[in-house]
Amino acid sequence: MQTLFFDFDGTLVDSERFHAANWSQYLAGHGVELSIDTFMSQYAGVTWPHIAEHFISHYNISTTVSAMINEMEALTETMIIEKGIPAMPGVDDLLKTLSGKVPMAVVTGAPRDYVTGVLAHHGWLSLFDNVFSGYEVTNNKPAPDVYLQACKTMDVLPEKAVAVEDSRTGLMSALSANIHAVFVNSHSPKLPAHANHSFASMTEATPVLLSLFNVKH
């Protein structure tokens, strides 16, 4: 294998509950009650435009998709400053072990500015060769577009790349691009259909990821 791609939310940072709490708070301001756990179970890995479209339509919220996303991005930025988003266990050690030995990029369905800001906060931005956002291609995950764009830019054949994902949405995107997929999810570590490997934590996944690139810890 030649290149390693990481999803962002839920893969590098423990952000799923963070975003669920923000969405719950935002929706409460529009008279919609939605618990953090319910949001996580139903919308983890779903892109924000799709989430916004659903809530605007389902609850007749008087706003536009773009306005809702802009307001959520502002809320997210405020909460990142106030609380920060913690790294997933084992990620910092893995990234520093691979840095300089394996070309790496973040391939995310989230907005670029948000992702690069959090990467910089953790001191990881310089460890990656690039950041690819699903907002910058025609179709976001679960379509393969963002992974295909990443492969093209990084000059790697999809079958020579490895993607680490934590959601079925991201997994579908990577597999549709014919990329070797590693699924890491502490809430649902059961191997999804067609994933090449599945682990409950990045710490658990580290030996396999290192072996795929012949890197010693």
C-alpha positions as CSV (number, residue, x, y, z in Angstrom):
1,M,0.0,0.0,0.0
2,Q,1.2,3.5,-0.8
3,T,-1.1,6.1,0.6
4,L,-3.3,6.3,3.8
5,F,-6.5,8.3,4.0
6,F,-8.3,9.1,7.2
7,D,-11.9,10.2,7.6
8,F,-12.2,13.0,10.2
9,D,-15.3,13.1,12.5
10,G,-15.4,10.0,14.7
11,T,-12.2,8.7,13.2
12,L,-9.5,11.2,14.2
13,V,-11.5,13.2,16.7
14,D,-14.3,12.1,19.1
15,S,-16.7,14.6,17.5
16,E,-19.9,12.6,17.0
17,R,-21.3,13.4,20.4
18,F,-19.9,16.9,20.2
19,H,-21.8,17.6,17.0
20,A,-24.9,15.8,18.2
21,A,-25.0,18.1,21.3
22,N,-24.6,21.2,19.1
23,W,-27.4,20.1,16.7
24,S,-29.7,19.3,19.7
25,Q,-29.0,22.7,21.1
26,Y,-29.6,24.4,17.7
27,L,-32.8,22.6,17.0
28,A,-34.1,23.4,20.5
29,G,-33.9,27.0,19.5
30,H,-36.4,26.1,16.7
31,G,-38.7,24.3,19.1
32,V,-37.5,20.8,18.1
33,E,-36.6,18.4,20.9
34,L,-34.0,15.8,19.8
35,S,-31.8,14.0,22.3
36,I,-28.1,13.6,21.7
37,D,-28.4,9.8,21.7
38,T,-31.2,9.9,19.1
39,F,-29.2,12.2,16.9
40,M,-26.1,10.0,17.1
41,S,-28.1,6.8,16.3
42,Q,-29.9,8.3,13.3
43,Y,-27.5,10.9,11.8
44,A,-23.9,9.9,12.6
45,G,-22.0,10.1,9.3
46,V,-24.8,11.9,7.5
47,T,-23.6,15.1,5.8
48,W,-24.9,18.4,7.2
49,P,-26.8,19.5,4.0
50,H,-28.8,16.2,4.2
51,I,-29.4,16.7,7.9
52,A,-30.5,20.3,7.3
53,E,-32.8,19.3,4.5
54,H,-34.5,16.7,6.6
55,F,-35.2,18.9,9.6
56,I,-36.4,21.9,7.5
57,S,-38.8,19.6,5.7
58,H,-39.9,17.4,8.6
59,Y,-40.4,20.2,11.1
60,N,-41.3,23.1,8.7
61,I,-38.4,25.2,10.1
62,S,-38.5,28.6,8.4
63,T,-34.9,28.8,7.1
64,T,-32.8,27.6,4.2
65,V,-30.3,24.8,4.1
66,S,-27.4,27.2,3.5
67,A,-28.6,29.5,6.4
68,M,-28.9,26.5,8.7
69,I,-25.5,25.2,7.9
70,N,-23.9,28.7,8.3
71,E,-25.5,29.0,11.7
72,M,-24.4,25.5,12.7
73,E,-20.8,26.3,11.5
74,A,-20.8,29.4,13.7
75,L,-22.1,27.5,16.7
76,T,-19.6,24.7,16.1
77,E,-16.7,27.2,15.9
78,T,-17.9,28.8,19.2
79,M,-18.1,25.4,21.0
80,I,-14.7,24.3,19.6
81,I,-13.2,27.4,21.2
82,E,-15.1,26.9,24.5
83,K,-14.7,23.1,24.8
84,G,-12.4,21.7,22.1
85,I,-12.9,18.3,20.4
86,P,-10.8,15.5,22.0
87,A,-8.6,13.2,19.9
88,M,-9.7,9.6,19.5
89,P,-7.5,7.3,21.6
90,G,-4.4,6.1,19.8
91,V,-4.6,8.6,17.0
92,D,-1.8,11.0,18.1
93,D,0.7,8.2,18.5
94,L,-0.3,6.6,15.1
95,L,0.0,9.8,13.1
96,K,3.4,10.7,14.6
97,T,4.6,7.2,13.9
98,L,3.5,7.3,10.3
99,S,4.5,11.0,9.6
100,G,7.3,11.2,7.1
101,K,7.1,7.5,6.2
102,V,3.7,7.3,4.5
103,P,1.8,9.9,2.5
104,M,-1.3,10.8,4.4
105,A,-4.4,12.9,3.7
106,V,-7.7,13.6,5.4
107,V,-10.7,12.7,3.3
108,T,-13.9,14.1,4.9
109,G,-17.5,14.8,4.3
110,A,-17.1,17.9,6.5
111,P,-16.2,21.5,5.6
112,R,-12.5,22.2,5.0
113,D,-12.2,25.2,7.3
114,Y,-13.6,23.3,10.3
115,V,-11.4,20.3,9.7
116,T,-8.1,22.2,9.2
117,G,-8.9,24.3,12.3
118,V,-9.3,21.3,14.5
119,L,-6.2,19.6,12.9
120,A,-4.2,22.7,13.7
121,H,-5.5,22.7,17.3
122,H,-4.1,19.2,17.8
123,G,-0.8,19.9,16.0
124,W,-1.6,17.5,13.2
125,L,-2.1,19.8,10.2
126,S,1.5,19.6,9.2
127,L,1.5,15.8,9.4
128,F,-0.9,15.5,6.4
129,D,-0.1,16.1,2.7
130,N,-3.6,17.4,2.0
131,V,-7.2,17.7,3.2
132,F,-10.0,16.7,0.8
133,S,-13.6,17.9,1.6
134,G,-16.7,16.3,0.2
135,Y,-18.1,19.9,-0.1
136,E,-15.6,20.5,-2.9
137,V,-16.7,17.7,-5.2
138,T,-20.0,17.1,-7.1
139,N,-21.3,14.4,-4.7
140,N,-20.3,14.1,-1.1
141,K,-20.0,10.7,0.7
142,P,-21.4,8.0,0.3
143,A,-20.5,8.7,-3.3
144,P,-16.9,7.9,-4.2
145,D,-16.1,11.4,-5.6
146,V,-14.0,12.8,-2.8
147,Y,-11.9,9.6,-2.6
148,L,-11.4,9.6,-6.3
149,Q,-10.3,13.2,-6.2
150,A,-7.9,12.4,-3.4
151,C,-6.4,9.5,-5.4
152,K,-6.0,11.7,-8.5
153,T,-4.4,14.6,-6.5
154,M,-2.1,12.2,-4.5
155,D,-1.2,10.3,-7.7
156,V,-2.1,6.9,-6.3
157,L,-4.2,4.1,-7.7
158,P,-7.3,3.4,-5.6
159,E,-6.3,-0.2,-5.0
160,K,-3.0,1.0,-3.6
161,A,-4.7,3.3,-1.0
162,V,-6.1,2.5,2.5
163,A,-9.0,4.4,4.0
164,V,-9.9,4.5,7.7
165,E,-13.6,5.2,8.3
166,D,-16.0,5.0,11.3
167,S,-19.4,5.1,9.5
168,R,-21.2,3.1,6.9
169,T,-21.6,6.3,4.8
170,G,-17.8,6.8,4.7
171,L,-17.2,3.1,4.2
172,M,-19.5,3.0,1.2
173,S,-17.6,6.0,-0.3
174,A,-14.2,4.3,0.1
175,L,-15.4,0.9,-1.2
176,S,-17.1,2.5,-4.1
177,A,-13.8,4.0,-5.1
178,N,-12.2,0.6,-4.9
179,I,-10.0,1.6,-1.9
180,H,-8.9,-0.9,0.9
181,A,-11.2,0.0,3.8
182,V,-10.5,-0.3,7.5
183,F,-13.5,0.3,9.8
184,V,-12.8,1.7,13.3
185,N,-15.8,2.2,15.5
186,S,-16.0,1.7,19.3
187,H,-19.8,1.8,19.3
188,S,-20.3,-0.7,16.5
189,P,-17.0,-2.7,15.8
190,K,-18.8,-5.5,14.1
191,L,-17.4,-5.9,10.6
192,P,-19.7,-4.3,8.1
193,A,-20.2,-6.0,4.8
194,H,-17.2,-5.8,2.5
195,A,-14.9,-3.9,4.9
196,N,-11.4,-5.4,4.8
197,H,-10.8,-5.0,8.6
198,S,-12.8,-3.9,11.6
199,F,-11.6,-2.7,15.0
200,A,-13.1,-1.2,18.2
201,S,-10.4,1.5,18.5
202,M,-7.5,3.1,16.6
203,T,-5.1,1.6,19.2
204,E,-6.4,-1.8,18.2
205,A,-6.1,-1.0,14.5
206,T,-2.6,0.4,14.7
207,P,-0.6,-2.9,14.2
208,V,-2.6,-3.8,11.1
209,L,-2.3,-0.2,9.6
210,L,1.5,-0.2,10.2
211,S,1.9,-3.6,8.7
212,L,0.0,-2.6,5.5
213,F,2.7,0.0,5.0
214,N,5.6,-2.0,6.4
215,V,6.2,0.6,9.1
216,K,7.6,-0.5,12.5
217,H,6.3,1.2,15.7
